[in-house]
Amino acid sequence: MVQDIAFADIKVGDKASVSKTVTEYDVYTFAGVTGDFNPVHINAEFAKQTMFKERIAHGMLSAGFISAVLGTTLPGANTIYLGQELAFKAPVKIGDTVTATVEVIEKIEGKNRLILKTTVTNQAGVVVTDGKATVMKK
């Protein structure tokens, strides 16, 4: 269910999260949609020879979970994504359950803009993606 929180009702400190277990299907589908067939994502034999020792999910897949929070939960429907700073801190492996969390850190009245801290963690609480988003709430 998609929420639609009015800009006036959003406060600095508000937080929301979504969680998802990353599957092999997710990785292959993301590769197909984006055209990113880097073998570290889709070739198990190749990935064994990398520093990760196994396939990892695309970094931008974890960033997509941030978009899911912004568009469905906080601020929700009618949110326009204006910008995102990202740092990929750790790999996401197939089978990991990741939680994307956004927290309002600044509210810009008059422009209906929000600055949000964006974090994705794995099931062990390790930060895999860290950043900051700018959105406009219609």
N, C-alpha and C positions, 0 to 999 in steps of 0.2 A: 504494500500500500504506500502510495506517495503522499507525503505531507506537503502542506503549503503554508509555511509560517510567515505571517506578515512582517515586514521589515520593522515596524514599530514594536513588535513583540520580541525581537531578537536582542539579546543583551551580551555584552562582553563577558566571557567566561562560559557561555553556553557551549555544550559539547554534544556530539553524536558520533556513533560508530556503526559500521557494518562488518560482518565477518564472513569469510568464505574459505573453504578448503580448495586449494588449487589442484586441478586434475590434469592428467595427460591430455584429455580432450580440450581443456582450456588453453593449454600451451599450443597444441596443433591448430586449434581454431584461430588463435591470435596470430600465429604465423601465417595462416592462409589469408586472413583479412588484411594484414598489414604488408605481407610479402617479405617479412623478416624471417628467413629460413637459416639464420646463423646456426651452424651445427651444434653449438653448445646448448641450444634449446631443444633440438629435434633428433640428434644423432647420439645414441647412448655410447657407442664405441668411441666416437670422437671425444665426447664429454669426459670419459674416463681418463683421458690424457691431459685434462685441464687441471687447474688449481682447485676446481670444485669437485672433481672426481665423479661427478654425475651430472645429468642434465639439470638445468635451472630454468626457471620461468623468465620471460622477458621482463626487464625492469619496468617498462611502460605498462605491463599488465597490472603490476601492483599500483601504479599511479592511476590506472583506470578505476580501482576500487575507491580512491579518493573522490573521483568524479561521481561515482554511485552515491556516496554519502551526500555530496553537495546537491545533486539533482533530485534525490528522493527523500532525504531526511532533514538536513540542516544546511542551508535554508529551505531546500525542497523545490517543489514545482516553481517554474518561472524564475529560476536562477540562471544567470548568464555568466559563464566561466570566462574571465578576462585574462587571467595569467596564473602561472604556477612556477615556483622555484622548486627544484627537486635535487636531492642528494641520495644516491643509492648506497646504502651502508652495509648491506649484507645480502647474500643470495636468497631467493625464494625457491625452494625445491618442490618438486611434484609431491603432493601429499601434505605439504604445510598448510596449516590453517592461519590465514592472515586476518588481522583486524585493522581496518582503516578508520582513523579517528580524526575529526576536525574540531577545532576549538576557535571560537570567535575571539580575536585578540584586539581588534579595532573596528569601530563602527563609524562610517563617514556619512553623517547626516547630509541631506541636500542632494547628494549624488546616489543615495541608496546603495552604497558600496560597503563591503565587508572585507576585512583582512582576516584570514584564518590560518592557524597553525595546522599543518597536515602531517600526520604520522601514520605509518603502517608498521605493525609489529607482527612477529610470528607467534606461534603457540608457546614458545619459551619466553616471550616478552622482549625478544631482541628486536631493536628498531631496524627494519629493512629499508625503509624509505622515509625520508624526512624532508620537510619543506614548508612552503607558505603559499597560500592561494589568495587571489583577489577575485571577488565576484560582485556582480550587480544583482540586486533583488528587484525584480519588476513588480 
